């Protein structure tokens, strides 16, 4: 399924005339991540797959289950039954919130590492003091 999904993501981007850079910017992901998804090097998140379905009007049940064909795509065989533009807005907002949480967690991790280094340094100092006080 992963290779079929990767081929479908690639097909949709090319069919709609996007470059890797253009679509990555629209999807708010890196160009290299998009390339990895299209080459089945790493699996995309469900949210990204859902964004593809909304942006390109493809049924979620189809995008990973069968290889998309240009003729059938033109004929509308793969279209979603309902396209709600608010879905895309909600997905973009969720992605922005997740990005903020990730950045916050990076800051917390940095602070925890600094605290750990500080405590390790404090322990070394205490050990030296103990050694100096020992007869």
C-alpha positions, -999 to +999 in steps of 0.1 A: +000+000+000+028+025+008+042+024-027+008+027-042+001+057-019+034+072-028+027+069-065-007+084-060+007+114-041+032+119-069+005+115-096-017+141-079+011+167-076+021+162-113-015+161-126-022+194-110+010+210-122+028+216-089+065+214-083+078+198-051+086+232-038+052+247-046+032+218-031+054+215-001+048+252+006+011+248+003+011+217+025+034+235+050+060+207+049+096+206+037+104+197+001+125+168+013+096+154+034+073+156+004+099+139-018+103+111+008+066+105+008+064+104-030+093+080-031+079+057-003+110+065+019+087+075+048+050+073+053+029+105+054+007+113+083-030+107+081-035+145+083-013+150+052-032+123+033-064+140+043-051+174+031-043+158-003-079+144-005-094+178+002-070+198-020-073+175-050-109+163-044-100+126-040-119+101-020-100+091+011-110+055+006-094+055-029-061+073-024-043+044-007-063+014-020-059+017-058-034+032-083-049+064-097-052+066-135-053+098-154-084+088-176-104+078-146-093+108-126-105+131-155-138+113-155-143+120-119-142+084-107-121+092-076-139+124-065-150+129-029-187+129-025-186+162-006-159+188-005-160+211+025-136+240+022-137+245+060-120+211+063-089+225+047-089+255+070-093+233+101-065+210+089-042+240+084-050+253+118-044+219+134-011+216+116-001+251+128-010+242+164+010+209+162+040+229+148+037+253+178+036+223+202+066+208+186+086+240+189+075+243+225+086+208+232+120+215+215+124+245+239+115+223+269+139+197+258+167+222+255+159+236+290+159+201+304+193+193+289+207+225+303+193+216+337+208+182+335+242+196+325+240+220+354+231+192+379+260+171+365+284+200+370+270+205+405+276+168+413+312+170+401+318+201+423+303+183+453+325+152+447+356+174+445+347+191+477+341+157+494+375+145+482+392+177+495+375+173+529+384+136+532+415+128+552 
